[in-house]
């Protein structure tokens, strides 16, 4: 991933800086009960430790990540976006099933908010779970500069969690940054290489805004760990040495609990996973959490550092029964309408031609306009989302996505969640719902959902470089 010797030395230096950093701090929790202002603006962040200069970033309220917004299921969130950036922006509330006008997609649900202007978002949260917010305008640049924050919707009835015996919870927001030897963001923010290949993958990973050394824990604890992947294009695969966390929710939606064993805990861009981590280690012991999502590029994210104090309990709690279910409508698979979606284009993808603005063009001409990806042979133009399908309100829909490209794509549907049915013909039986599902290269994924939320809803690859280069569209529900 890092090719030059100076870059390798820089990363070694970053690892040393992380060893000097303080233990991970909890994300700042701000009540969402009362209306508040959220201001994206230029800022500086100490991403890589005191041995390096602060990094010039864009941040919500000057914080990386942005402030954690918390509310209870069914409560109303009211936020005013006050744009302090030098370019247009919006707020997208990723994964929330909300009214269409609040979705934050410029040119689809609202006009982009100009510098110095504002926009009021207000909606109730129907689902409990782990969500996040980010810009949906110039998202390749604004995401890479740091505009992301957690949004946590707590269960409506806290007593429902008592049988799970959770002692505490933490939020881990993972991000990556493409930095130079002075710890500054590498310009330009997008290149044709990023657009046509895997997207902008950085050379420095942070957790909650800096490089951590260790995760302090106590023997015998059970911790609810909310993982959020806020990176533009990096996939994560976390392996917890000598620990087997329970996966209890994916993309904010509870699932039948299962152990994260083979393959670790996978997180595509924009993905979230809720874990229950039982901590049976001896007091004073340490174990490694490794990210090995990319062959030959594994690295230590942090160490699980057990305190010297005596265990909280002598043995792990009983296996979890699962989190309370959210009120998602179950699709009628027998009556479902089936839509085939071909993911096409990119480097080594073999796409010869596609349609842009109603005109068939060859790949070379498309590339001159920065367009190299297509859905069903149609390329999205700037600030334009082609209509993929018009759906009837309440209709059950089966999507069969076939990836004909050389790269994986985390496909995101706004305003809905879809149930994972199968991968390459192998049925999924764990009851997993997604709002962002990875379709690996040369593979097929089947999902289903009920089109129960009226409006125009974006459907796109959540690698923003792929989205801006053509892989975006919309469903119309009416």
C-alpha positions as CSV (number, residue, x, y, z in Angstrom):
1,X,0.0,0.0,0.0
2,X,2.9,2.4,0.9
3,X,5.5,2.2,-1.8
4,X,8.3,4.6,-1.0
5,X,11.0,4.2,1.7
6,X,10.2,7.6,3.2
7,X,6.6,6.6,3.6
8,X,7.5,3.4,5.3
9,X,9.8,5.3,7.7
10,X,6.9,7.7,8.3
11,X,4.6,5.0,9.2
12,X,7.1,3.5,11.6
13,X,7.4,6.9,13.2
14,X,3.6,7.0,13.5
15,X,3.6,3.7,15.3
16,X,6.1,5.1,17.8
17,X,4.0,8.2,18.2
18,X,1.0,6.0,19.0
19,X,3.0,4.3,21.7
20,X,3.3,7.7,23.4
21,X,-0.3,8.7,23.0
22,X,-2.7,8.6,25.9
23,X,-5.1,5.7,26.2
24,X,-8.2,6.0,24.0
25,X,-10.6,8.7,25.2
26,X,-14.4,8.2,25.1
27,X,-16.2,10.1,22.4
28,X,-17.8,13.3,23.5
29,X,-21.5,12.6,24.2
30,X,-23.9,15.4,23.5
31,X,-27.6,15.2,24.2
32,X,-29.8,15.2,21.1
33,X,-32.9,16.1,23.2
34,X,-32.8,19.8,22.4
35,X,-32.1,21.4,19.1
36,X,-28.4,22.1,18.5
37,X,-26.1,23.5,15.9
38,X,-23.6,21.3,14.1
39,X,-20.9,23.3,12.3
40,X,-18.5,21.8,9.8
41,X,-15.4,23.9,9.5
42,X,-11.6,23.9,8.9
43,X,-9.8,22.7,12.0
44,X,-6.6,21.0,13.2
45,X,-6.3,17.6,14.8
46,X,-3.4,15.8,16.5
47,X,-3.9,12.6,14.5
48,X,-0.5,11.1,14.9
49,X,0.8,12.1,18.3
50,X,2.9,15.0,19.7
51,X,6.0,14.1,17.6
52,X,4.3,15.4,14.5
53,X,2.5,18.7,13.6
54,X,-1.3,18.8,13.9
55,X,-3.1,17.9,10.7
56,X,-5.3,20.5,8.8
57,X,-8.7,18.8,8.6
58,X,-12.4,19.6,8.2
59,X,-14.4,18.8,11.3
60,X,-17.8,19.1,12.9
61,X,-17.5,21.6,15.8
62,X,-13.7,21.4,15.4
63,X,-13.7,17.8,16.6
64,X,-12.4,14.6,14.9
65,X,-14.5,12.6,14.9
66,X,-17.5,14.9,15.2
67,X,-19.5,15.0,18.5
68,X,-21.4,11.8,19.4
69,X,-25.2,12.5,19.1
70,X,-27.3,10.3,21.3
71,X,-31.0,9.8,21.6
72,X,-33.5,7.1,22.5
73,X,-35.5,5.1,20.0
74,X,-38.6,7.0,19.1
75,X,-37.2,10.4,20.2
76,X,-36.9,13.4,17.9
77,X,-33.5,14.7,16.7
78,X,-33.2,18.4,15.7
79,X,-30.0,19.7,14.3
80,X,-29.2,22.9,12.4
81,X,-26.3,22.6,10.0
82,X,-24.3,25.8,10.0
83,X,-21.9,25.6,7.0
84,X,-18.4,26.9,8.0
85,X,-16.7,25.3,5.0
86,X,-15.4,27.0,1.8
87,X,-17.7,24.8,-0.3
88,X,-21.3,23.4,-0.3
89,X,-22.2,20.6,2.1
90,X,-25.1,18.6,3.6
91,X,-25.7,16.2,6.4
92,X,-26.6,12.6,5.7
93,X,-27.8,10.4,8.6
94,X,-26.5,7.1,7.4
95,X,-28.7,4.1,8.0
96,X,-31.7,5.9,9.5
97,X,-35.1,5.3,8.1
98,X,-36.2,8.9,8.1
99,X,-38.5,11.2,6.0
100,X,-37.1,11.7,2.5
101,X,-36.7,15.5,2.9
102,X,-34.2,14.9,5.8
103,X,-31.9,12.5,3.9
104,X,-29.3,15.1,2.9
105,X,-28.6,14.2,-0.7
106,X,-28.0,17.3,-2.8
107,X,-30.0,17.3,-6.1
108,X,-32.3,14.5,-4.8
109,X,-33.8,15.5,-1.4
110,X,-32.5,19.0,-0.9
111,X,-30.3,21.7,-2.4
112,X,-26.7,21.7,-1.1
113,X,-26.0,24.2,1.7
114,X,-23.8,27.1,0.5
115,X,-20.9,28.4,2.6
116,X,-22.3,30.6,5.4
117,X,-25.8,29.2,5.1
118,X,-27.7,26.7,7.1
119,X,-30.3,23.9,7.0
120,X,-32.6,22.5,9.7
121,X,-32.9,18.7,10.1
122,X,-35.6,17.2,12.3
123,X,-36.9,13.7,12.5
124,X,-37.7,10.8,14.9
125,X,-35.5,7.7,15.0
126,X,-37.6,4.6,14.5
127,X,-34.8,2.1,15.1
128,X,-32.3,1.6,17.9
129,X,-28.8,1.0,16.8
130,X,-25.4,2.3,15.7
131,X,-25.5,4.9,13.0
132,X,-23.4,7.8,11.9
133,X,-23.6,11.2,10.1
134,X,-21.4,12.6,7.3
135,X,-21.5,14.9,4.3
136,X,-23.2,13.8,1.1
137,X,-21.8,16.8,-1.0
138,X,-18.4,16.5,-2.5
139,X,-18.2,13.4,-0.2
140,X,-14.9,12.1,-1.6
141,X,-13.1,15.2,-0.5
142,X,-15.2,16.0,2.6
143,X,-15.0,12.5,3.9
144,X,-11.3,12.3,3.4
145,X,-10.8,15.6,5.2
146,X,-12.6,14.2,8.3
147,X,-16.3,15.0,8.2
148,X,-17.9,12.1,10.1
149,X,-19.4,11.6,13.5
150,X,-21.3,8.8,15.5
151,X,-25.1,8.8,15.9
152,X,-26.2,6.4,18.6
153,X,-29.9,5.5,19.1
154,X,-30.3,3.8,22.4
155,X,-33.0,1.1,23.0
156,X,-36.4,2.4,23.9
157,X,-36.5,0.2,27.0
158,X,-33.1,0.0,28.8
159,X,-34.5,-2.9,30.9
160,X,-34.6,-5.0,27.8
161,X,-30.8,-5.1,27.8
162,X,-30.5,-6.4,31.4
163,X,-30.4,-10.1,30.4
164,X,-27.4,-9.4,28.2
165,X,-25.4,-8.4,31.3
166,X,-23.5,-5.6,29.5
167,X,-21.2,-3.8,31.9
168,X,-20.4,-0.8,29.7
169,X,-20.2,0.2,26.0
170,X,-17.7,2.0,23.8
171,X,-17.9,3.5,20.3
172,X,-14.9,2.9,18.0
173,X,-15.1,5.1,14.9
174,X,-12.4,3.9,12.5
175,X,-11.0,6.2,9.8
176,X,-8.0,6.4,7.6
177,X,-5.9,9.3,6.2
178,X,-3.5,9.7,3.3
179,X,-0.7,11.7,5.0
180,X,2.7,13.0,4.0
181,X,5.8,13.1,6.1
182,X,4.6,16.3,7.8
183,X,1.3,14.6,8.8
184,X,-0.6,16.7,6.3
185,X,-3.3,15.4,3.9
186,X,-1.8,14.5,0.5
187,X,-3.3,16.6,-2.4
188,X,-5.1,16.3,-4.7
189,X,-8.0,14.7,-2.8
190,X,-9.1,12.6,-5.8
191,X,-7.1,11.2,-8.7
192,X,-8.0,9.1,-11.7
193,X,-6.2,6.2,-10.0
194,X,-8.5,6.5,-7.0
195,X,-11.6,7.0,-9.2
196,X,-10.9,3.9,-11.4
197,X,-9.3,1.6,-8.8
198,X,-10.1,1.0,-5.1
199,X,-10.8,4.6,-4.0
200,X,-8.7,6.8,-1.7
201,X,-7.2,4.4,0.8
202,X,-5.0,6.2,3.4
203,X,-1.7,5.2,4.9
204,X,-2.7,6.0,8.5
205,X,-5.5,4.5,10.6
206,X,-7.1,6.3,13.5
207,X,-9.5,5.2,16.2
208,X,-11.7,8.0,17.6
209,X,-9.4,10.5,16.0
210,X,-5.9,9.3,16.9
211,X,-3.5,6.3,16.8
212,X,-4.2,4.3,20.0
213,X,-1.8,2.2,22.0
214,X,-4.1,0.1,24.0
215,X,-7.7,-0.5,25.0
216,X,-7.9,-0.6,28.8
217,X,-10.3,-3.3,30.1
218,X,-11.0,-5.3,33.3
219,X,-11.0,-9.0,33.5
220,X,-14.5,-10.5,33.6
221,X,-16.2,-7.6,31.8
222,X,-18.7,-7.8,29.0
223,X,-18.4,-4.7,26.8
224,X,-20.7,-3.6,24.0
225,X,-18.4,-2.4,21.3
226,X,-20.0,-0.2,18.6
227,X,-17.8,-0.3,15.5
228,X,-18.2,2.3,12.7
229,X,-16.1,2.4,9.5
230,X,-15.9,6.1,8.5
231,X,-13.1,5.6,6.0
232,X,-13.7,6.5,2.3
233,X,-12.5,3.2,0.8
234,X,-10.7,1.1,3.4
235,X,-12.2,-2.2,4.4
236,X,-11.4,-3.5,7.9
237,X,-11.1,-7.0,9.2
238,X,-10.4,-7.0,12.9
239,X,-9.0,-10.1,14.7
240,X,-9.2,-10.1,18.5
241,X,-6.3,-12.3,19.7
242,X,-7.6,-15.0,22.2
243,X,-11.1,-13.5,22.2
244,X,-14.2,-14.5,20.3
245,X,-16.6,-11.5,20.3
246,X,-20.3,-12.0,19.7
247,X,-21.8,-10.2,16.7
248,X,-25.2,-8.9,17.9
249,X,-26.1,-6.2,15.3
250,X,-25.1,-5.3,11.8
251,X,-25.7,-1.8,10.3
252,X,-27.7,-0.9,13.4
253,X,-30.1,-3.9,13.1
254,X,-30.0,-6.8,15.6
255,X,-29.2,-10.2,14.3
256,X,-29.2,-13.7,15.8
257,X,-25.9,-13.6,17.8
258,X,-23.0,-15.4,16.4
259,X,-19.3,-15.7,17.2
260,X,-16.8,-13.8,15.1
261,X,-14.3,-16.5,14.5
262,X,-12.9,-17.3,11.0
263,X,-12.2,-14.1,9.1
264,X,-12.6,-11.8,12.2
265,X,-15.0,-8.9,12.2
266,X,-15.4,-7.4,8.7
267,X,-16.3,-3.8,8.2
268,X,-16.9,-2.3,4.7
269,X,-16.8,1.4,4.2
270,X,-19.9,2.9,6.0
271,X,-20.5,-0.5,7.7
272,X,-21.2,-0.9,11.4
273,X,-21.1,-3.9,13.7
274,X,-22.1,-4.2,17.3
275,X,-20.1,-6.7,19.3
276,X,-20.4,-8.1,22.8
277,X,-16.8,-8.7,23.9
278,X,-16.3,-11.0,26.8
279,X,-12.9,-10.4,28.5
280,X,-11.7,-13.6,30.3
281,X,-8.0,-12.8,30.3
282,X,-5.8,-12.7,33.3
283,X,-5.3,-9.4,35.1
284,X,-2.2,-7.6,33.6
285,X,-2.3,-9.6,30.4
286,X,-2.2,-8.1,26.9
287,X,-3.6,-9.2,23.6
288,X,-3.4,-7.8,20.1
289,X,-6.2,-6.5,17.9
290,X,-5.0,-6.9,14.3
291,X,-6.4,-5.6,11.0
292,X,-5.6,-7.9,8.2
293,X,-8.2,-6.9,5.6
294,X,-5.5,-6.6,2.9
295,X,-3.1,-9.5,2.1
296,X,0.4,-8.7,3.1
297,X,-0.5,-5.5,4.9
298,X,-1.7,-6.6,8.3
299,X,-0.9,-4.3,11.2
300,X,-1.6,-4.0,14.9
301,X,-4.5,-1.7,15.6
302,X,-4.0,-1.7,19.4
303,X,-3.6,-4.0,22.4
304,X,-6.2,-5.2,24.8
305,X,-4.7,-4.2,28.1
306,X,-6.1,-5.9,31.2
307,X,-5.9,-3.9,34.4
308,X,-4.2,-5.5,37.4
309,X,-7.4,-5.5,39.5
310,X,-9.3,-8.7,40.3
311,X,-11.8,-10.0,37.7
312,X,-15.3,-8.4,37.7
313,X,-16.9,-11.9,37.6
314,X,-15.4,-15.4,37.8
315,X,-16.8,-16.6,34.5
316,X,-18.3,-15.1,31.3
317,X,-22.0,-14.3,31.4
318,X,-24.4,-16.7,29.6
319,X,-24.5,-16.6,25.8
320,X,-26.5,-13.6,24.6
321,X,-30.1,-14.1,23.4
322,X,-30.0,-11.0,21.2
323,X,-30.9,-7.3,21.2
324,X,-34.5,-6.2,20.9
325,X,-35.7,-6.3,17.3
326,X,-36.5,-3.0,15.4
327,X,-39.8,-2.7,13.6
328,X,-38.6,-3.6,10.1
329,X,-41.2,-4.9,7.6
330,X,-40.5,-8.4,6.4
331,X,-40.4,-8.7,2.6
332,X,-42.8,-11.2,1.0
333,X,-40.4,-13.2,-1.0
334,X,-43.1,-15.2,-2.9
335,X,-44.6,-12.0,-4.2
336,X,-41.4,-9.9,-4.4
337,X,-40.4,-8.1,-7.7
338,X,-36.9,-9.1,-8.8
339,X,-34.5,-6.5,-10.1
340,X,-31.2,-7.5,-11.6
341,X,-28.4,-4.9,-11.1
342,X,-25.0,-5.2,-12.9
343,X,-22.1,-3.4,-11.3
344,X,-19.7,-2.5,-14.2
345,X,-16.6,-0.6,-15.1
346,X,-13.4,0.5,-13.4
347,X,-9.8,-0.5,-14.2
348,X,-9.6,-4.1,-15.5
349,X,-13.4,-4.2,-15.6
350,X,-13.9,-4.8,-19.3
351,X,-16.6,-2.1,-19.7
352,X,-16.5,-1.0,-23.4
353,X,-19.3,1.6,-23.3
354,X,-22.2,3.0,-21.2
355,X,-24.8,5.7,-21.3
356,X,-24.2,9.1,-19.8
357,X,-26.9,11.8,-20.1
358,X,-28.8,9.6,-22.5
359,X,-25.9,9.2,-24.9
360,X,-23.9,6.0,-25.4
361,X,-20.2,6.7,-25.0
362,X,-17.0,4.6,-25.1
363,X,-15.0,4.1,-21.9
364,X,-12.2,6.4,-23.2
365,X,-14.6,9.3,-23.7
366,X,-16.3,8.6,-20.3
367,X,-12.9,8.6,-18.6
368,X,-12.1,12.0,-20.0
369,X,-15.1,13.2,-18.0
370,X,-14.0,11.4,-14.9
371,X,-16.7,8.7,-15.3
372,X,-15.6,5.0,-15.2
373,X,-18.4,3.1,-13.3
374,X,-21.9,2.1,-14.3
375,X,-25.0,0.5,-12.9
376,X,-26.9,-1.5,-15.6
377,X,-24.9,0.3,-18.3
378,X,-25.8,3.8,-17.1
379,X,-23.3,6.2,-15.7
380,X,-24.4,9.0,-13.3
381,X,-23.4,12.5,-14.2
382,X,-22.4,15.2,-11.8
383,X,-25.2,16.1,-9.4
384,X,-27.4,13.6,-11.3
385,X,-28.8,10.2,-10.1
386,X,-30.3,8.1,-12.9
387,X,-33.6,6.4,-12.0
388,X,-33.0,2.7,-11.5
389,X,-36.6,1.7,-10.9
390,X,-39.9,3.1,-9.8
391,X,-41.4,1.1,-6.9
392,X,-44.9,0.9,-5.5
393,X,-45.3,1.9,-1.9
394,X,-45.4,-1.3,0.2
395,X,-44.0,-3.4,-2.6
396,X,-41.6,-6.2,-1.7
397,X,-38.4,-6.1,-3.8
398,X,-35.6,-8.6,-4.4
399,X,-32.3,-7.1,-5.6
400,X,-29.8,-9.4,-7.3
401,X,-26.5,-7.6,-7.6
402,X,-23.8,-9.0,-9.8
403,X,-20.3,-7.5,-9.6
404,X,-18.7,-7.6,-13.0
405,X,-15.7,-5.5,-11.9
406,X,-12.3,-6.2,-10.4
407,X,-13.1,-4.4,-7.1
408,X,-15.5,-4.9,-4.2
409,X,-18.3,-2.4,-3.8
410,X,-20.2,-1.6,-0.6
411,X,-23.7,-0.9,-2.0
412,X,-25.8,1.5,0.1
413,X,-29.6,2.0,-0.1
414,X,-30.9,5.2,1.6
415,X,-34.1,5.2,3.7
416,X,-34.4,1.4,4.0
417,X,-32.7,-1.7,5.2
418,X,-32.6,-4.9,3.1
419,X,-32.3,-8.4,4.3
420,X,-29.4,-10.5,3.1
421,X,-30.7,-13.6,1.4
422,X,-27.7,-15.2,-0.3
423,X,-24.1,-14.8,-1.5
424,X,-23.2,-16.6,-4.7
425,X,-26.2,-18.9,-4.2
426,X,-25.4,-19.8,-0.6
427,X,-28.4,-18.8,1.6
428,X,-27.8,-16.5,4.6
429,X,-29.6,-17.9,7.7
430,X,-28.6,-15.6,10.5
431,X,-31.2,-12.9,9.9
432,X,-28.8,-10.1,8.9
433,X,-30.1,-6.8,7.7
434,X,-27.9,-4.2,6.0
435,X,-28.1,-0.7,4.7
436,X,-24.6,-1.2,3.1
437,X,-23.7,-4.6,1.8
438,X,-20.4,-5.6,0.2
439,X,-20.6,-7.2,-3.3
440,X,-17.2,-8.7,-3.8
441,X,-15.5,-8.9,-7.2
442,X,-17.0,-11.4,-9.6
443,X,-19.8,-12.3,-7.1
444,X,-23.5,-12.1,-6.7
445,X,-25.5,-11.0,-3.7
446,X,-29.2,-11.2,-3.2
447,X,-31.1,-9.0,-0.8
448,X,-34.8,-8.1,-0.2
449,X,-36.7,-5.2,1.3
450,X,-40.1,-3.6,1.5
451,X,-40.4,-0.2,-0.3
452,X,-42.3,1.4,2.6
453,X,-40.7,4.8,2.7
454,X,-42.0,7.2,0.0
455,X,-39.6,9.4,-2.0
456,X,-36.5,9.3,-4.2
457,X,-33.8,7.3,-2.5
458,X,-30.2,7.2,-3.5
459,X,-28.6,3.8,-4.2
460,X,-24.9,3.8,-4.8
461,X,-21.5,2.4,-4.0
462,X,-20.3,3.9,-0.7
463,X,-16.8,4.3,-1.9
464,X,-17.3,8.0,-2.7
465,X,-14.7,8.0,-5.5
466,X,-16.8,5.2,-7.2
467,X,-20.0,7.1,-6.6
468,X,-18.7,10.4,-8.1
469,X,-17.3,8.5,-11.1
470,X,-20.7,7.1,-12.0
471,X,-21.8,4.3,-9.7
472,X,-24.9,5.9,-8.3
473,X,-28.7,5.9,-9.0
474,X,-32.0,6.1,-7.2
475,X,-35.2,4.2,-6.5
476,X,-38.4,6.1,-6.6
477,X,-41.0,4.9,-4.1
478,X,-44.6,6.2,-4.7
